Amino acid sequence: MSTAAFPEDFIWGVSTSAYQIEGATSADGRGRSIWETFSADGAEACDHYHRYREDVRLMKDLGIAAYRFSVSWARIFPEGSGKPNDAGLDFYDRLLDALLEAGITPYATLYHWDLPQALEDAGGWPERETARRFADYAAVVGARLGDRVDTWLTVNEPWVAAFLGYGSGVHAPGRTSPADAFRAAHHLLLAHGLGAQALRAAGAAKVGGVLNISPVLTPGQVGDPGRSLSEEDGEAVARIDALVNRQFLDPMLRGAYPAELLPIVERTAGLGHVRDGDLELIGQPVDLLGVNYYTPIVVQAQPSEPADPAYPGSEGVLFCTVPTAVTAMGWPIVPGCLSLVLRRLAAEFPGTELMVTENGADFVDVATGDGIHDVERVSFIEEHLRALRAAVEEGVPVRGYLVWTLLDNLEWADGYRRKFGLVHVDFATQRRRLKDSALWYRDVIRRNGLLESRPKRPTLETVAARAGVSRATVSRVVNGEASVRPEVRETVLLAIKELGYVPNAAARSLVTRSTNSVALVLSVPRQGGDQLTAAVVQYVTSLLEGAGKQITLMLADTAESHRRIVQHVEARLVDGVVLLPPDRGDTLAERLSRTGVPVVLLGKPAIASLVPYVDVDNAGGAVAATEHLLAGGRRRIGMVSGPMDLVAMQDRLSGHRDALRRAGRQPLLAPADLVRSSGAAATRRLLGDEPALDAVFAATDQLALGALQAAREAGRRVPEDLAVVGFDDVDAASAVVPGLTTVRVPVAEQALALARLLLSRLEGRHTESVVLPVRLVVRESA
């Protein structure tokens, strides 16, 4: 077959980072980094520190030409500065020698987010001194290792390090200060400039940096990038692009900050940290810009929207979910945006050599006796390579492509559950196994390109022909039916292995007469549940119909309706069920699970079940709300709790109690129903029983609105005398005066996760329950 070739000198490789794969966090004098302090997961990771030779052999066998790794700052300077640790430098000596012996070109990143804890204790990246210490570190490493490193990359994704580490706090060191986030961003850029100088003084020939670049689009532009925008949406897109992309691109490649960014920085952090000469130093010429691309950022104007903590200055911008295929992390898969990114960089910064230094995806991999058949990852990489090749053919100067990542690893705050690797790692034994994606990538490298036409994947019919049996027999083997004779089963399994066949929904549903229909079973929602129910109907229907499924709406409001629903499913009139269970426990989910038809639930069931569900982190949201009140100096906090027969209310109460217990305080509870008047009555009881009450955490926004009413009636000023926090972020929360501080629940994301979970079950893939994060939205009431 003909090949869609890449340029002859195109570089194929993989990327990793030190903290995620090395392990050996206390070996040979290595110091502590911010990630050991921040993360509860043990950092033995892939034990690459001791197994690097095996990993280099894997890369050589795959034909990898370039390996991008990072140096652990804490391994070189255990205290962040001072006398370098020779044992740490010795490890990278050995790694570089092994790479060169295998014919693999080293690309070394100096900072991939693992700041020595000692420097964080001294103030971290918001302090200018950290950038100076980075320059010292760069000089030592460059002098020792520079004779064997092809290209040095100073800092990796400074937006993530600054705004997730110091703004939203979801990455190490876990600080939540918008001002510190902007200061950290500037000092990371300054570290790039100082580090580049130090490396060149040590003799480095090629120096660059690595940025995460995401095109910022509206939902309509995802499918049509050229679509014109309203003035409001255009301003929203431009502002987020300045915060995420141009805040780093412009200083590094132009020596200046974008003009529209400076007012945001000034009102948030001031501009005293930006000193004369900084931008000239940051903007010195680079030999390579590393581009990390995973997914676009999708936004639209929304006047009442508060700022997202990861994007200080994003007031009035809604971050949107789009109904497209996603990775296991929920990131939309939009390969064409890689072309957009590369074309943009070539047009705006002509003469800058580019390299895709990270691109990859997390999917749920199932290790079987005959391999890890990660078809989704192969498809993801292939589609992005086709987008990359289109940009190269247009003349965009892209040096090469590095897959993220070589090994399944320790995925930062997400621990070991995320799987980005081409190579599967059993963390109990450290055994490495090549996935299908690794073998596919090896073939891409060998031919220096993709097949011009996509090869047809083996089908049920192909396997049946190879084994000399019927389609139904293959399906029975796939479904594990005992009626197939052992010798026939062995023949079919051999054919499956030889052909590399991956069973899909057709194979798994052939025996059970696939209907391509899905039942969407709705209960009558309680007060406040209409918004979530509406979103489920909208998004689940849209996504499933887009996948070729017909939707049957069924109402579960009486015992008789439950009986009819179970009969309908037992008769195999549908392939799967999306169930919005009634608020109070019943047996419908259990009865449906016994039918053998795939079922997914909205909301965690009261009794542990094998049926996977989608829920939000109710306990974590309550913890965030309570800790926010405690951090604001509130000492007598009462909780207006919803009905305790609801699992969500139980979890919110549990999180509230845990946060108070850690602070050495006792809970003050007032039960209520789910209506506003009940919240007002419960707050009156709390105020009567506890005259010193200075805060109320309400389990829902409706109850919180009742608490605001009761406070007004009692002559208590909000928030001066009484702070109030709710949960759910309903529309009224931003419209009420004062605006209600609350915990935002991702409504659309729950609905989309339900549909994706069911599709995964229909495809016969391994599935687990999904618990989505929530976010505290701070407004005037607290």
Disulfide bonds with the S-S distance in Angstrom:
none
